[in-house]
Amino acid sequence: MAGEWAPDILGDGFEQQTLALGADDEGDLVATVVRSIPNPLRGVLGPLHDVDVLSVHGWSDYFFQPAQAHFWTGLGARFFALDLRKYGRSLRDGQTPGFITDLDDYDADIAAALDAIGHRRGRRLVLLGHSTGGLTLALWAARHHGEVAALVLNSPWLELQLGAMGRQALAPLVQARARWDPRGTQAAVDFGFYTRAQREVGVLPVDGYRDTWRPEFGFPTHPAWFAAVLEGHRRVAFGIEVGCPALVLLSARSSLQLTWTAAMSSSDSVLVVDDIARTATRIGRSVTIARIDGALHDVFLSRPDARDEAYSALERWVLRGALEGR
């Protein structure tokens, strides 16, 4: 059951609504949808006046990017962002941050969000997913043919950093541990370089930013969550069909080291982008891959020149083909 729209931490121009999802063994589950209040004139006359955009964040993350919303509303679209259960605005005391055992369980979060925003037949749906959110939305689109007009993936986590062979070797061990110790501890995988890179390029801190919702070294990971992600990777590797045009935005290069290097402020320090680019061809028949020189893992949180290039590539793709005639 949806709640009422209320002021959001992002301030004027943004509102949020809490979406009840039932409960699990850690208590009540909720998701939270955030909306950007559009300019009424652009909402009527803009080229995307009949488009609803739903954005989903990545691991150890939440929505805090007004510029992303303003890009879409400036084109006339209605923009919404979803903080999934146990993330950001939806994280409750006593819950394991980000914990889930099956990415398909997010169907309930997405369905509740679409209901809350009043998405209806006759309006086109664009899904925008970052990192793990990109994996989640690609799988969702593949299960919901005909519902998505376009899919935008911002550095989607479509393959493990160890590659396909590493994933296949690791998966049975992860799955076995997930069965007997689903919330067990695992070695730290985030050394804080990604957050440091964002501070280096000047995109952090910003108003509405909460370190408790997006900690510098990331949330601890757990075997059952990792097994769910690996299962998602396996399904993508076998090939899925999202049923709509897809744009995959990636950095031009990766920098995955165990110590900080200056290159991390102009590259993806989280994923192996060459592997993601190859795997992206497995999600559908119409996939465009845009490599952004100097971009970070979140291409929209990069240096100004890379960020501008990413938005320009997105605008060209949306207005000159992806949604044209659909």
N, C-alpha and C positions, 0 to 999 in steps of 0.2 A: 504494500500500500504506500502510495506517495504521500509526502508531507506538503507543506506550503513553501513557496518561494520566500527566501529570507536574504538579508544582506550577506555578502561574501567577504572574506578577508582581503580580496583584491580591491575592494573599495568601490567607488562610484562606477556604475556601468556594468557591475557583475552581481549576480544573485546565485544562491545555491538552494538545492532541495534535497532532503534526506529521503532515501528509498529503502523501505523495510524489506528484508530478504529472508526473514525467518531466523533460525538459530542453529548453532552447531555446539560442539562440546566446550567451546570457549565463550559461549554467550550469544547475545543478539548479533545478527549480521545486518549490516547496512551498506549501501553504496551511496555515493553523493554525486549529483549532476550539477554542474556549474553552467550558467548561461551568460552570454554577453548580450547586453541589451542593445539591439541594433538601431541604426539610424532609419527611421520610418521611410524616408524618401528613397534611400538606397535599397531598402527591402522591397520596394515596389519596382524601381527602375533599373536596379543593378543586373548585370548579366547572369548572376546566380540567384535571382530572386526566388526561385522555386527549389532551392537546395538547402538541406539540413546537413550540417557537418557535426560528426561526433568524434571527439578526440579521446584516445586512451593512452595513458602514460606507460612507462616501462617499470622495471624492477627497482625497488627502493626509491620510488618517485611519486609525484602527484602533479596536478595542474597548477602552474604558477606563472604562465606566460601570456600576459595580455596582448603582446604584439602578435602572437599567433591568432588570437581571436579577432583582432582588428584587421588582419589581412583578409580573412574570410568575410567579415561583415562589411568591409569596404567594397567587396564585390557583390554585395546584396544578399549573401547567404545568412542563414541563422546558424550561430555557432554554439556548440555545447561541448563540455569536457566532462569525462567521467572519472571520478576517483573510485576505483574498484574496492570491493570489500577488503578490509584490513590494510588499507593504504590511506595516507593523507587524511583528509577530512572524514574518512570512513573508519579509521583505526580507533578502536575502543580499548580502554584499560583492560589488561589481562589477556589480550589477543596476541598471537604470534604474527608479527608484521609480515604481510604478503603471503601468508601460508595458504596453500591450496593443494589438493591431491589430484586434480584433473582440470586442465584448462577449459574443458567444456562446461564446467560449473559456472563459468562467467557468462554463460548464456542468460542466466537469471538476472545478472547485473545489467547486461545490455538490453534485455527485453524491458526491464523496469525503466531504464533511461529513455528508451524510445517511446514508451507509454507516457512518461512524465513530460517529455518535450512536445508531445502531440504530433509526432511524426505520422503522416497519413498518406494514403495512396494519392498520387498526383504530385507529390513532392519527391525530389530525388535525394537519395542518401549517399553522402560521401563519408567514408570511414578514414580516420587519420590515426595511425598507430606508431608509437615509438618503441624500439627495442623489443622487450618481451610483449608489450602491447601490440606491436606489429605482428608478432607470431600469433598472438591470440586472435586478432582481427582477421588475419589471413585464413586461419582455420574456421572462424565463424562464417566468413563470406563463402567459403567452400561448402559449408553445410546449409547455407541460406541463399541458394541461387535465386536470382531475380529481385532480391531486396536491395542490392548495393549497385549504385550507378558508377562509382569510382572508388578506388582504394589507393590511399597514399601511405606509404611505409617509410618512416624516417629511421634509418639504420636498424631495420628489423633483425631480431635475433633468430634467424632461420636455421642456423647451424652452430654446433658447438665449436669453441675456439680450437679444439684438438682436431677438428676435421671429422669427416664421416667415419674413417677407420678408427680414430680414437673414440668417437661416440659409441660405435658398435662394440668396441672392447669394454668400455666403461659401463654401458647400460645395464648388463646383467648384475653387476656388483651393486650398482645404485638401486636397482629394483629390489634386490634381495634385502638390502638394508632398509629400504622404505617400508617393507612389510613388517619388520620387527622393531624398528626404531624410527618411526616416521618423522618425529620432531627432534631427532638427535643432532648433536653439534657436528659441524664440518669445518675444515680449514678455511681461514679467511681468504677471500678471492679478490677483495677490493682493497687496494693499498692507498686509496685516497687521491690517486693521480688525476682521475677524471674531474673531481670537484676542484682540485687545485688548478687544473687547466682552465676551468670556467672562471675561476677567480683571476687567473693570469690575464685572460682576454677581456675581463671587465664586465661579464654578464651577471656575476654574483658579487655581493648580495643585491636583492631587489625587494621592493615592497611585497608583502605577502609570503615571504620565504620563511620556512620553518625547518631548522636543522633537525628537529626531532622527527619530522616526516621524511626528511631526505638527508640522513646522516652522512658525514664526510666519508666514512669507510663502508657505507652501505649497511643494510640489515644483515644479520646472520642468515645463512641459508641452511636448509634442512633436507634430509634425504627424500622425503615424499614430494616436496616441491620440485626438487631437482629431477626426480623421476618423471614428473608431469611434463616438465620442459623437454626432457629427452624424448618422451613419447611424441610431443609436438614436432620436434626435429625429425623424428623417424617418418612421420606422416608426410611432412613436406618433402623429404628426400625421395619418397616413393612417387610423389607427384600429386598435386591437388589442382582443382580448377576453381578459381575465385569467381568466375563468371562475369567479370567486368574488367575494364582497363585498369592497370595498376602502375603506379609510379613508385620506384624505389630510389630514395635519396641516400647517398653514401658519401663518406669522405673519400678522397683520392687515395689515401694510404692509411696504414695502421702503425701504431707504435706500442707494442705489447712487451714491456720490459719490467724487470723487478726493481728497478731504481728509476727515479725521475730523470727525464731528459727534456730539453727545451722543445724537441719535436712533438711532445705530447700536447702542446698548446696549438698545434695546427694539424692534428691527425686524430684518428679514432684510437683511443687507448683502451677500448673495451672489447671490440670485435675484430676478427680478421676479415677486413672488408672485401678482399678478393674472393674469399670463400662465400661470403654473403651474396656477392654479385652473381657468382655462378649458380648458387642455390636458388636465387630469386627467379631464375628461368623455369623453375619447377612449380611455380604457384599458379600459372595460367597461360593462356595463349597470347594475351596482349599485355606484355610487361615492358615498361620503359625504365632503363636504369640511368640515373644521372649521378655522376661522380663529381663532387664539389671539392675543388682544391682548397686546402687549408681548413676544412671543416672538422669539428669535433664529433664525438659520438652522437650527440644531438645536433644535427646540422643547423637548427634554428637557435642554438646557443653558442655560436661560433663567433670569431672576429667579424666586425662589420662587413668586410668585403666578401667573405665566404657566406655569411648570413644573407646578404643581399643577393648573391648569386643563387642561393638555394630558393629564396622566395621568387626570384625571376624565373627560374626553371619551373617551379610549381605553377606560377601564373600562366606561363606559355602553355604548359601541358594541359591545364584545366580549360583554358579559354580557346585553345586552337586545336582541339581534337578529342580530349577525354570525355567531355560532356556535350560536345557539339552534336546536335541531332539525336541525342538520347532522351 
